[in-house]
Amino acid sequence: QVQLVESGGGLVQAGGSLRLSCAASGRTFSTYAMAWFRQAPGKEREFVAAINWSSGSTYHADSVKGRFTLSRDSDKNTIYLQMNSLKPEDTAVYYCAADPKYGSSWYRVGDFRSWGQGTQVTVSS
């Protein structure tokens, strides 16, 4: 199993920036992709971004494309989510995910076996 620890959440004004981090430990060799999801109050958890660990290719949801950037530090088994031009609708708990099921799309909650505890991001207007 892969253990994930997120950090970097907080309160920021609209238009501001935050950087989230997710450090992976444990059976990290078993994961070939990692992702960020988010869940706003009263809503379902939704895909934000994912990265193919071997190629470094990234995929971002349309709602964050051009504002958020997922990156990685392979030596540290850590991924980052740089969030710029934040909007109040970005307010959510952000979760890191790893160890996807083979053949899954990486866009669905059920595609990943390991999850972090989440970090709160609040954007004030």
C-alpha positions as CSV (number, residue, x, y, z in Angstrom):
1,Q,0.0,0.0,0.0
2,V,1.1,3.6,-0.7
3,Q,0.8,6.1,2.1
4,L,0.1,9.7,1.1
5,V,0.5,12.9,3.1
6,E,-0.8,16.2,1.7
7,S,0.2,19.7,2.8
8,G,0.0,23.3,1.7
9,G,-3.7,24.1,2.0
10,G,-5.0,27.3,3.5
11,L,-7.0,30.5,3.1
12,V,-6.3,32.8,0.2
13,Q,-8.1,35.7,-1.5
14,A,-9.5,35.3,-5.0
15,G,-6.7,35.8,-7.6
16,G,-4.1,34.4,-5.2
17,S,-1.9,31.3,-5.3
18,L,-1.2,28.2,-3.3
19,R,1.0,25.2,-3.8
20,L,-0.1,21.8,-2.5
21,S,2.3,18.9,-1.9
22,C,1.8,15.2,-1.7
23,A,4.5,12.9,-0.4
24,A,4.2,9.2,-1.1
25,S,5.8,6.4,1.0
26,G,5.5,2.7,1.3
27,R,5.0,0.6,-1.9
28,T,5.7,3.5,-4.2
29,F,7.0,1.2,-6.9
30,S,3.5,-0.1,-7.4
31,T,2.1,3.2,-8.5
32,Y,2.4,4.4,-12.1
33,A,0.2,7.4,-11.8
34,M,-0.7,9.9,-9.1
35,A,-3.5,12.5,-9.1
36,W,-5.3,15.3,-7.3
37,F,-9.0,15.3,-6.7
38,R,-11.1,17.8,-4.8
39,Q,-14.4,17.8,-3.0
40,A,-16.5,20.9,-2.3
41,P,-19.2,20.9,0.4
42,G,-22.3,19.0,-0.7
43,K,-20.6,17.9,-4.0
44,E,-19.0,14.7,-5.2
45,R,-15.2,14.3,-5.3
46,E,-14.0,15.4,-8.7
47,F,-10.8,15.0,-10.8
48,V,-8.4,17.9,-10.9
49,A,-5.1,16.6,-12.4
50,A,-3.0,13.4,-12.9
51,I,0.5,12.5,-13.9
52,N,2.0,9.5,-15.6
53,W,4.9,8.7,-13.3
54,S,7.1,7.1,-15.9
55,S,6.6,9.6,-18.7
56,G,5.8,12.7,-16.7
57,S,2.8,13.4,-18.9
58,T,0.1,15.4,-17.1
59,Y,-3.6,15.8,-17.6
60,H,-5.7,18.6,-16.1
61,A,-9.5,19.1,-15.8
62,D,-10.9,21.8,-18.1
63,S,-12.0,23.7,-15.0
64,V,-8.4,24.3,-13.9
65,K,-6.5,24.2,-17.2
66,G,-4.3,27.2,-17.6
67,R,-4.5,28.0,-13.8
68,F,-3.3,24.8,-12.1
69,T,-0.1,22.9,-12.8
70,L,0.8,19.4,-11.6
71,S,4.4,18.6,-11.3
72,R,6.6,16.0,-9.6
73,D,9.9,15.4,-7.9
74,S,10.8,11.8,-8.6
75,D,13.6,11.7,-6.1
76,K,11.3,12.7,-3.3
77,N,8.3,10.7,-4.5
78,T,6.3,13.9,-4.3
79,I,3.8,15.6,-6.5
80,Y,2.8,19.3,-6.4
81,L,-0.2,21.2,-7.5
82,Q,0.6,24.9,-8.2
83,M,-2.7,26.8,-8.1
84,N,-2.8,30.3,-9.5
85,S,-5.6,32.7,-10.2
86,L,-7.7,31.0,-7.6
87,K,-11.5,31.5,-7.6
88,P,-14.0,31.0,-4.8
89,E,-15.4,28.0,-6.6
90,D,-12.0,26.3,-6.1
91,T,-12.8,26.1,-2.4
92,A,-12.7,22.4,-1.5
93,V,-10.8,19.7,0.3
94,Y,-8.0,18.6,-2.0
95,Y,-7.0,14.9,-2.0
96,C,-4.0,13.2,-3.4
97,A,-4.4,9.7,-4.9
98,A,-2.1,6.9,-6.0
99,D,-1.8,3.3,-7.0
100,P,-4.4,3.3,-9.8
101,K,-6.1,0.1,-10.9
102,Y,-4.6,-1.4,-14.1
103,G,-6.4,-0.1,-17.2
104,S,-8.3,2.6,-15.4
105,S,-8.8,6.1,-16.8
106,W,-7.4,8.0,-13.7
107,Y,-10.4,10.4,-13.9
108,R,-12.7,8.6,-11.4
109,V,-12.5,8.2,-7.6
110,G,-12.8,4.4,-8.0
111,D,-9.7,4.2,-10.2
112,F,-7.3,4.7,-7.2
113,R,-6.5,2.5,-4.3
114,S,-4.6,4.9,-2.0
115,W,-5.7,8.3,-0.7
116,G,-4.3,11.0,1.5
117,Q,-6.2,12.6,4.3
118,G,-7.0,15.8,2.4
119,T,-6.0,19.4,2.8
120,Q,-8.5,22.3,2.9
121,V,-8.3,25.1,0.4
122,T,-10.5,28.1,1.0
123,V,-10.7,31.0,-1.5
124,S,-12.4,34.1,-0.3
125,S,-14.1,36.6,-2.6
